[in-house]
């Protein structure tokens, strides 16, 4: 489908969250306008000419006075989309690494009604020149996100995505920084959104703007927070059972030592009691939080139905 044909038959908005992307934002906007008459840039407190260049290139711009992180920028875009009855949108980063020319293939499953969320995966058929350290980090983060969210994708950290109206209505991000992609998988599972992945290319011509190790640690930290909030029984219950098991093992060691030597290993005994108590408490905390979360979700559904 050509760009004019797509504009005539299916309307969608391209959203570009951007922070200090003056160097690339103009070209990303101009190329995106080939496929839709509406491009929205969320300028997340940039200190350069990102907003000015985006406007001159033909985009609508919403400015944040301060940098609040990508989650806040995407929330702003989703709020705008809900208020303006947008039926579909495409998220693409403003750093020029993803090609706007691939927008039609990313948004196609949403426009055809086949999916609510489409992820442009860098690890399907298209082979891009991705640095090895980035590939290792991205695969590790994808494995961790897949395991904890119960939604399997090949590229959990891709910022090139498309959302249906149903997904736009369902999603609100509570994380900070760059955890929006991981949190999206939890929301997809919670709201039973249909998922599709399509292959996309990526270009890493420029050095990383952020320290890759610090970036990865930030995402993992936010992922742990997401698991504790969305799956408290798994998070606290799993940790509690592990603590309980280790406590029991220490207790068996204390018992064995006493029967062999008739001496009480006081240090090991104290560790055993402490770990056992912590394990029991953590399990009960997980059960209580799980039930409270289920109750809150039920109340929300009741309010929405009314």
Buried (B, 14 or more C-beta within 10 A) or exposed (E): EEBEEBBEEBBBBBBBBBBBBBBBBBBBBBBBBBBBEBBBBBBBBBEBBBBBBBBEBBBBBBBBEEBBBBBBBBBBBBEBBBEEEBBBBBBBBBBBBBBBBBBBBBBBBBBEEEBBBBBBBBBBEBEBEBEEEBEEBBBEBBEBBBEBBBBBBBBBBBBBBBBBBBBBBBBEBBBBBBBBBBBBBBBBBBBEBBBBBBBBBBEEEEEEEEEBEEBBEBBBBBBEBBBBBBBBBBBBBBBBBEBBEBBBEBBEBBBEBEEEEEEEBEEBBEBBBEBBEBBBBBBEBBBEBBEEBEEEEEEEEEEEEE
